[in-house]
Amino acid sequence: MRRASSILRKHRASEKVYVPANARDNHYIIAEMPLTDKLIALMGEDIDLTTSQPYQNFYQKLSKLVFNVIEECNIEHANFVANNRLVRVRNSDEQQVLHTHKQSFFFYNPLHNSTFKGYFDGAVRSNKVKFLFLATGSDLRENAAKFHQKVFKAVALISQRIGLAPGELKVRDHQHLTYDIFAREKGSRESITHNFREISTRYMQQDVVVNGDYTAVTYAVVSVPMTRRLLKGTAIDYESDKPFVRLYEKIYRAFTQSNDKFRLRHAAMIANGLSPIVRFDENESTVINGDIISLGYNPSNDKGEVSCLWQSETLVDTIRLVFFATDTDETHKTYGKFVNQVMGSIGMMAETLEWKKDKDYMLMRMNQQLVRRV
């Protein structure tokens, strides 16, 4: 019995993840729905396509309804988005919103930023309407369940006031933890412990039950900057049509070898300048849309593969390594062991590539996402 208890303690210890105390926490929720003729009719709008901004009144009327509900529900930080762009959220001391052709980046600090704003063009009919809710405060993870519950009630009220049928609004709950894997080598000795419980399990322990059907995904994205150090020791023929093929092959070799060592069988290396997003997809399809690459994966499929997408003629600024957690990676309702495997694999890969851990970073963004309908 004593031996069994010792084994259990050993297994549980492997599920604890020690991350730097300066790790950045993000929590945001996106509610979205397609912009249909039915939605326009429910808002009582007649669209006159002969005008220069036929959708301006519709967007203004809908955003007013949404912001009124958000105000009633005492939510401090929200945005109305109808611009045909993917919404990305990042932690930053400087609050700003930057737009590319396909993406809108919202930079904010949960400690001191708060906005109510709409982003739309009255001349353009967006494919979707989105409401972005950003968590505020100092204890985002501890208060995540309450924030989810508050937002879900607000979205349900928005749906009711518009006159939508149940299930027409989709809610995506996103939680990130971002940190330099090699922060300790740079002198950051303080750490905090996480075990990365699945979102619905964590919410249940805080007396918030996620009812109905939902999907959940857990994955990690590691950003590797293209340093001069990576280029050393690799023969690069700049007169070739594909000068960087050997460089990417070297990095991919190190990636696959370390993944094999740490039993990570569902991962991807992206070195083509595209920005990856991860979505639940039973068919595990990959879709490229402008500067975005969508990686679909099915957590119930434990027979994944390590894949690569690179452009040998282009030297990218950043290589992104994506690790997908499957259902078999969840132990005792946590993904702590999976995170430790990822960090171990990156550590081994860094050794192979002679990475300077005390100088150069490899930034890890641990992502957990839950999707449900309202």
Wavefront OBJ file of the C-alpha trace (Angstrom):
o trace
v 0.000 0.000 0.000
v 2.893 2.293 0.792
v 4.381 1.565 -2.649
v 1.061 2.328 -4.392
v 0.847 5.678 -2.600
v 4.417 6.473 -3.660
v 3.611 5.710 -7.315
v 0.473 7.872 -7.131
v 2.458 10.782 -5.694
v 5.029 10.375 -8.457
v 2.333 10.445 -11.153
v 0.656 13.477 -9.600
v 4.021 15.263 -9.385
v 4.458 14.817 -13.145
v 1.174 16.726 -13.632
v 2.425 19.851 -11.856
v 3.826 22.512 -14.162
v 6.194 25.164 -12.845
v 5.950 28.300 -14.939
v 7.729 31.635 -14.412
v 6.008 33.980 -11.980
v 6.030 36.684 -14.679
v 3.868 34.580 -17.033
v 1.152 36.648 -18.717
v -2.458 35.554 -18.332
v -5.207 36.277 -20.865
v -8.903 35.437 -20.747
v -11.395 36.543 -23.356
v -14.689 35.328 -24.756
v -15.988 35.823 -28.288
v -19.685 35.462 -29.066
v -20.441 35.279 -32.768
v -23.257 34.717 -35.226
v -23.597 34.845 -39.022
v -24.918 38.089 -40.463
v -28.025 36.768 -42.181
v -31.025 38.410 -43.820
v -33.032 37.111 -40.858
v -30.824 39.024 -38.415
v -31.233 42.227 -40.418
v -35.000 41.733 -40.456
v -35.104 41.072 -36.704
v -33.404 44.435 -36.165
v -36.140 46.055 -38.274
v -33.763 47.416 -40.903
v -34.307 47.852 -44.619
v -30.980 47.833 -46.424
v -30.753 50.341 -49.277
v -27.857 49.146 -51.447
v -27.977 52.359 -53.513
v -26.450 54.339 -50.617
v -22.739 54.598 -49.872
v -23.081 52.938 -46.430
v -26.128 50.660 -46.599
v -25.290 48.743 -43.396
v -24.354 51.700 -41.180
v -27.732 52.027 -39.427
v -27.952 48.267 -38.906
v -24.527 48.092 -37.256
v -25.248 51.109 -35.086
v -28.627 49.803 -33.955
v -27.281 46.313 -33.194
v -24.194 47.624 -31.385
v -26.373 49.924 -29.260
v -28.534 46.954 -28.233
v -25.425 44.918 -27.400
v -23.685 47.658 -25.413
v -26.861 48.402 -23.445
v -27.006 44.764 -22.317
v -23.294 44.713 -21.523
v -23.717 47.851 -19.395
v -26.659 46.282 -17.547
v -24.560 43.168 -16.834
v -21.689 45.289 -15.460
v -19.072 44.037 -17.935
v -16.212 46.523 -18.160
v -14.366 45.666 -21.359
v -16.177 44.714 -24.582
v -16.032 45.391 -28.314
v -18.458 44.980 -31.209
v -16.707 43.623 -34.316
v -18.163 43.229 -37.811
v -15.235 43.629 -40.188
v -14.605 40.197 -41.786
v -11.375 39.808 -39.791
v -10.199 37.158 -37.388
v -10.061 38.495 -33.825
v -6.741 37.914 -31.997
v -6.085 39.028 -28.406
v -2.683 39.666 -26.862
v -1.483 40.969 -23.494
v 0.271 44.345 -23.686
v 0.756 47.358 -21.406
v -0.218 49.624 -24.293
v -3.854 49.363 -25.301
v -4.289 49.415 -29.057
v -6.029 47.648 -31.938
v -4.127 46.837 -35.118
v -5.715 45.545 -38.309
v -4.208 43.496 -41.127
v -6.109 42.441 -44.223
v -7.442 39.332 -42.469
v -6.884 39.929 -38.729
v -7.710 42.380 -35.927
v -5.230 42.318 -33.022
v -6.532 43.593 -29.689
v -3.672 44.455 -27.305
v -4.668 45.174 -23.709
v -3.585 44.886 -20.101
v -6.293 43.340 -17.880
v -5.124 45.455 -14.915
v -5.801 48.904 -16.332
v -7.486 48.797 -19.753
v -11.191 49.125 -20.436
v -13.064 50.039 -23.635
v -16.499 49.925 -25.248
v -16.074 50.304 -28.995
v -17.389 49.116 -32.337
v -15.299 48.119 -35.352
v -17.284 48.021 -38.593
v -17.613 49.632 -42.015
v -21.128 50.665 -42.971
v -20.309 50.105 -46.636
v -19.470 46.419 -46.162
v -21.657 43.480 -45.171
v -19.602 41.364 -42.790
v -19.895 37.586 -42.860
v -20.228 37.466 -39.074
v -21.010 39.705 -36.138
v -18.802 39.226 -33.071
v -18.888 40.484 -29.501
v -15.485 40.439 -27.794
v -15.432 40.334 -23.994
v -12.059 40.858 -22.283
v -11.531 39.801 -18.673
v -10.113 42.407 -16.302
v -8.455 42.283 -12.889
v -5.424 40.624 -11.334
v -6.717 37.064 -10.784
v -8.008 36.080 -14.203
v -7.655 32.326 -13.760
v -9.231 32.309 -10.307
v -12.170 34.406 -11.519
v -12.537 32.730 -14.919
v -15.693 30.770 -14.035
v -17.493 33.872 -12.752
v -16.478 35.829 -15.849
v -17.717 33.024 -18.117
v -21.022 32.886 -16.263
v -21.482 36.661 -16.429
v -20.716 36.792 -20.154
v -22.907 33.779 -20.938
v -25.876 35.443 -19.199
v -25.219 38.684 -21.097
v -25.041 36.865 -24.439
v -28.251 34.970 -23.650
v -29.952 38.308 -22.940
v -28.586 39.776 -26.189
v -29.956 36.763 -28.083
v -33.338 37.167 -26.389
v -33.618 40.881 -27.188
v -32.655 40.367 -30.817
v -35.216 37.557 -31.080
v -32.855 34.750 -32.026
v -33.689 31.071 -31.660
v -31.715 29.008 -29.107
v -28.326 27.944 -30.456
v -27.883 30.719 -33.013
v -25.158 32.426 -31.017
v -21.848 30.630 -30.454
v -19.564 31.413 -27.513
v -15.800 30.753 -27.634
v -14.044 30.911 -24.265
v -10.272 31.428 -24.737
v -7.622 31.259 -22.018
v -3.882 31.760 -22.592
v -0.838 31.564 -20.384
v 2.266 32.981 -22.076
v 5.854 32.703 -20.872
v 9.464 32.206 -21.926
v 10.321 28.523 -21.494
v 13.886 29.522 -20.610
v 13.054 32.328 -18.163
v 14.915 30.489 -15.382
v 18.143 30.457 -17.398
v 17.783 34.230 -17.718
v 17.654 34.675 -13.930
v 13.915 34.491 -13.215
v 13.910 32.124 -10.229
v 10.350 32.617 -8.952
v 7.709 30.249 -10.289
v 4.040 29.419 -9.886
v 2.371 26.022 -10.143
v -0.304 25.051 -12.654
v -1.837 21.716 -13.559
v -3.999 22.992 -16.453
v -7.315 21.385 -15.655
v -9.824 21.192 -18.506
v -11.963 24.354 -18.500
v -15.358 22.790 -17.704
v -13.803 20.754 -14.867
v -12.217 23.866 -13.392
v -15.492 25.768 -13.694
v -17.418 22.961 -12.002
v -15.084 23.163 -9.021
v -16.084 26.829 -8.803
v -19.807 25.919 -8.857
v -20.326 26.935 -12.496
v -21.708 24.077 -14.595
v -21.272 24.110 -18.383
v -24.570 22.655 -19.566
v -25.396 21.282 -23.011
v -23.085 20.180 -25.786
v -19.685 21.801 -26.027
v -16.275 21.152 -27.494
v -12.925 21.802 -25.812
v -9.388 21.908 -27.167
v -6.020 22.297 -25.469
v -2.879 23.108 -27.397
v 0.452 24.901 -27.120
v 2.146 27.225 -29.593
v 5.874 27.860 -29.198
v 7.362 30.822 -31.071
v 10.986 30.433 -32.136
v 12.596 33.641 -33.464
v 14.841 33.280 -36.469
v 18.120 34.250 -34.810
v 21.490 34.472 -36.503
v 22.492 31.537 -34.335
v 20.018 29.251 -36.104
v 21.594 30.083 -39.456
v 25.101 29.143 -38.336
v 26.431 25.780 -39.398
v 23.896 25.399 -42.203
v 24.897 25.610 -45.865
v 22.625 28.224 -47.430
v 22.809 28.717 -51.175
v 21.356 32.165 -51.744
v 21.495 31.662 -55.521
v 19.203 28.646 -55.304
v 15.434 28.789 -55.811
v 15.091 27.197 -52.370
v 18.000 28.549 -50.331
v 16.601 27.668 -46.891
v 15.578 24.060 -47.448
v 18.521 22.649 -45.463
v 17.900 25.074 -42.608
v 14.270 24.030 -42.241
v 15.165 20.369 -42.611
v 17.680 20.710 -39.769
v 15.140 22.377 -37.484
v 12.407 19.916 -38.419
v 14.756 17.003 -37.714
v 15.449 18.354 -34.233
v 11.697 18.941 -33.766
v 10.682 15.391 -34.703
v 13.487 13.741 -32.721
v 12.622 15.579 -29.501
v 8.898 14.950 -29.997
v 9.587 11.245 -30.445
v 11.638 11.221 -27.251
v 8.804 12.827 -25.262
v 6.018 10.880 -27.019
v 4.373 13.860 -28.672
v 2.703 12.503 -31.794
v 0.340 15.315 -32.743
v 2.289 18.446 -33.671
v 3.121 20.798 -36.533
v 5.988 23.058 -37.531
v 4.905 26.220 -39.371
v 7.621 28.143 -41.233
v 5.806 29.847 -44.090
v 5.041 33.285 -42.675
v 1.399 32.428 -41.967
v -0.259 32.951 -38.593
v -1.712 29.670 -37.234
v -5.053 29.317 -35.491
v -6.352 26.056 -34.052
v -9.938 24.849 -34.281
v -11.846 21.711 -33.305
v -12.428 19.769 -36.514
v -13.384 16.101 -36.741
v -11.858 15.918 -40.232
v -8.616 17.647 -39.154
v -8.466 19.843 -42.238
v -5.931 22.601 -42.884
v -7.254 25.796 -44.497
v -5.183 28.748 -45.726
v -6.942 32.114 -45.925
v -4.677 35.040 -46.746
v -2.065 35.342 -43.988
v -3.896 32.848 -41.747
v -3.519 29.083 -41.606
v -6.301 27.249 -39.770
v -5.262 23.923 -38.253
v -8.219 21.703 -37.480
v -7.760 18.799 -35.097
v -9.875 16.230 -33.316
v -8.877 15.634 -29.657
v -10.408 12.150 -29.769
v -7.959 11.100 -32.492
v -4.834 9.874 -30.697
v -3.202 8.708 -33.954
v -1.961 12.089 -35.032
v 1.236 12.866 -36.858
v 4.067 15.364 -36.766
v 3.735 17.523 -39.862
v 5.472 20.523 -41.363
v 4.539 23.456 -43.556
v 7.418 25.621 -44.755
v 8.467 27.684 -47.762
v 12.069 26.915 -48.634
v 12.460 30.140 -50.615
v 11.537 32.370 -47.647
v 13.385 33.098 -44.410
v 10.623 33.655 -41.867
v 10.886 35.954 -38.838
v 9.417 33.346 -36.511
v 8.936 29.593 -36.635
v 5.850 28.364 -34.791
v 5.656 24.920 -33.263
v 2.125 23.735 -32.504
v 1.400 20.857 -30.104
v -2.119 19.404 -29.967
v -3.380 17.667 -26.827
v -5.588 14.615 -27.377
v -8.042 13.038 -24.956
v -5.372 10.525 -23.956
v -3.166 13.437 -22.837
v -5.685 14.317 -20.128
v -4.758 12.609 -16.850
v -6.785 13.104 -13.666
v -8.735 15.853 -15.490
v -5.536 17.862 -16.106
v -3.134 18.531 -18.972
v -0.132 19.186 -16.754
v 1.759 16.114 -17.959
v 1.206 17.177 -21.581
v 2.607 20.664 -20.879
v 5.669 19.179 -19.191
v 6.207 16.904 -22.198
v 6.069 19.922 -24.524
v 8.533 21.864 -22.384
v 10.840 18.844 -22.198
v 10.710 18.415 -25.970
v 11.499 22.097 -26.565
v 14.378 21.880 -24.089
v 15.890 18.919 -25.955
v 15.343 20.610 -29.315
v 17.101 23.732 -28.027
v 20.106 21.660 -26.984
v 20.292 20.067 -30.429
v 20.176 23.471 -32.123
v 22.724 24.927 -29.650
v 20.226 27.548 -28.523
v 21.478 30.184 -26.064
v 18.871 29.788 -23.343
v 20.309 32.602 -21.242
v 19.918 35.098 -24.089
v 17.300 33.980 -26.604
v 13.696 33.213 -25.791
v 11.288 30.555 -26.941
v 7.876 31.929 -26.093
v 5.218 29.392 -25.181
v 1.518 30.229 -25.311
v -0.534 27.554 -23.594
v -4.083 27.697 -24.970
v -7.309 26.254 -23.623
v -10.577 26.831 -25.441
v -14.201 25.872 -24.855
v -16.992 26.399 -27.409
v -20.716 26.210 -26.650
v -23.957 27.602 -28.047
v -26.368 30.011 -26.377
l 1 2 3 4 5 6 7 8 9 10 11 12 13 14 15 16 17 18 19 20 21 22 23 24 25 26 27 28 29 30 31 32 33 34 35 36 37 38 39 40 41 42 43 44 45 46 47 48 49 50 51 52 53 54 55 56 57 58 59 60 61 62 63 64 65 66 67 68 69 70 71 72 73 74 75 76 77 78 79 80 81 82 83 84 85 86 87 88 89 90 91 92 93 94 95 96 97 98 99 100 101 102 103 104 105 106 107 108 109 110 111 112 113 114 115 116 117 118 119 120 121 122 123 124 125 126 127 128 129 130 131 132 133 134 135 136 137 138 139 140 141 142 143 144 145 146 147 148 149 150 151 152 153 154 155 156 157 158 159 160 161 162 163 164 165 166 167 168 169 170 171 172 173 174 175 176 177 178 179 180 181 182 183 184 185 186 187 188 189 190 191 192 193 194 195 196 197 198 199 200 201 202 203 204 205 206 207 208 209 210 211 212 213 214 215 216 217 218 219 220 221 222 223 224 225 226 227 228 229 230 231 232 233 234 235 236 237 238 239 240 241 242 243 244 245 246 247 248 249 250 251 252 253 254 255 256 257 258 259 260 261 262 263 264 265 266 267 268 269 270 271 272 273 274 275 276 277 278 279 280 281 282 283 284 285 286 287 288 289 290 291 292 293 294 295 296 297 298 299 300 301 302 303 304 305 306 307 308 309 310 311 312 313 314 315 316 317 318 319 320 321 322 323 324 325 326 327 328 329 330 331 332 333 334 335 336 337 338 339 340 341 342 343 344 345 346 347 348 349 350 351 352 353 354 355 356 357 358 359 360 361 362 363 364 365 366 367 368 369 370 371 372 373 374
